[in-house]
Amino acid sequence: MKAFQTMCRQFRSSKGFSIEPSPCVAFSTSSYSCGRKKKENPYEQVNQEKYSDLVQSVLSFRGHAQTPESLFEEDTLLYGPVSKCKPPKQEEEARVPGNWFPLFSPERSLKPNATSDATVPLKIPLQRSKMPSVTRVLQQTMTSEQIFYLERWKQRMILELGENGFAEYTSNIFLQGKRFHEALESILSPQGNLERDENLESGYIESVQHILKDVSGVRALESAVQHETLKYVGLLDCVAEYQGKLCVIDWKTSEKPKPFIRNTFDNPLQLVAYVGAINHDANYSFQVQCGLIVVAYKDGSPAHPHFMDTELCSQYWTKWLLRLEEYTKKEKNQNIQKPD
């Protein structure tokens, strides 16, 4: 027994061995008694002393708040000054026609002449003339934007229908418009012939029925006009009273709805050109103050009437004078460039 105790004392005193009991390990669900091992932050391994000056300079910088003005200045420095241009409409409104001429004739009464024979509408044939027509003036002075969209539409139709198909399409559109005008002329004439081609014009005529109810006192049908001072000619569709006001009426057909006057493109200029011409044409004794554009639809849906009062006509009259002036300048330049 003594020998065993001596052996234990020797092992206890040895450095590589211990018989002391190990500590008891307890498991607990509480986070306080068993904490997770903390993850190492990779930024702590960066030499902070080396980059301390850089970090301090970045954190201490406070730039000015960005404003629209400062952004424009930066863009100017980077990309150069912005090229600004005014919309074409603003430039047009600022221009004043050099060929100014009044829309209304001071020599004529604004009231219809009661003594004139209104039962027989005037129908003056259009004679050959060196004067340009209203249609030609508008076609030759279209804006680059109008030309672009017209050409794009044409190319799209050719791509869909082919060259021959597009030619046939345009021919049919022209023929439908021609027969539509003939049918209206027949209806508005004193005889009032309501017979028409049911296969072609019935939809268009049905479309304008609610307009025809307000049309009376027809004074001219498919009649030529000539502005004796401004030197242009045209062929108007109708001059009649619409809701009691004497108007130049222009009948149009369309495959797409045109509920607003801006959808009719140059039609208001064409109409007001006729108004100005008829007011200064010796063949007509009366004076017109208003205009009416009627857009009819083949499917018979109600046509859109666009009434132009005296003020609106005056606004478009200025624009028409500018287009006429532009046409005249182009013609002079072309004549100068032509060889003798």
C-alpha positions, 0 to 999 in steps of 0.5 A: 500500500505504501509502495502504491502511494509512493508511485502516485506521488511520483506521477503527480509531481511529473509535468506530463501527467495530471490526475486532477479531475477535468472541469465539468462542461454544461450545455445551455440553450441560453445565449448568455451561457454559450456565445457564438464565435465572433467573425473576423472583420476583413477591414481590421486586417487593413493597414489603417495607419497607411490609409488614415490620411486618405480616409480623413480627407474623404470624410472631411470633404463636403461638396455643395448641393447639386442644382439644375444650374450647377448640372448644366455648368458641368455638362457645358464643361464636359460636352460643350454648350447646348445648341438650343433652337426654337420650335417652328411654331414660335418662329412662324407666329413671330413672322409677319407676312410681307405681302399682307392683305386683308381677309375681308373686303371693306367694300362688301357688306358682311351681311348676305345680299338679300336681293341676290338669287340664292336659289341658283348656286354659282358654279364657275368653271376653273379656267387654265391659268398661270396663277398657282392653285391653292393646292399647289402652293401648299404642296410646294411649301410643306415643312421638312417634318410634313415631307418626312411623315408623308414619305414614311407613310408612302414607303410603309404602304408600298411595303405592304401593298407593293408599287402597283397596289399602292397606285391602285389604292391612291386611285381608289381614294381619289375616285371615292372622294370625287364621287362623294363630292358629286353626290353632295353636289347632287343633294345640295343642288336645287333639284335635291337628287338623293339618289346615289351609288349605294355601294360607294357613297352610302357610308359617306353620305350617312356620315354627314347626315347630321351636318346636312340638316344644318346646311341651307341657303347654298350659294356656290357649288364646286365653283372656281375662285381667284384672288385678283391681288394675291394671284392664286386660284382654287376650286371650292366645294360649297358656300352655304349657311351652316347654323345660320352663318355663311361659310365656305364648306370643305368636304373631306374623307378620311379612314382615320378619325379626325376629331380635332382641327389639328388633325386636318393638317393643312386643310384650314389653310386651304379653306381660309385661302378660299375665303380670302379669294371669294371675298375679293373675287368680282364674280361673287357679290357676297362676303364670307366670314366663316369656314367649315371643314367636314370630315366624313367616314366610309363606315357611316360613323358621324362626321366631325365638323370643324367650324372656323369663326372669324377670329380663327380664320384670321389666324390661319389667314396670316399663316396662309400668307406666309406660305404663299410668300414662301412659294413666291420666293421659291418660284423666283429663285427657280426662275433665276437658276434656269438657264436662258 
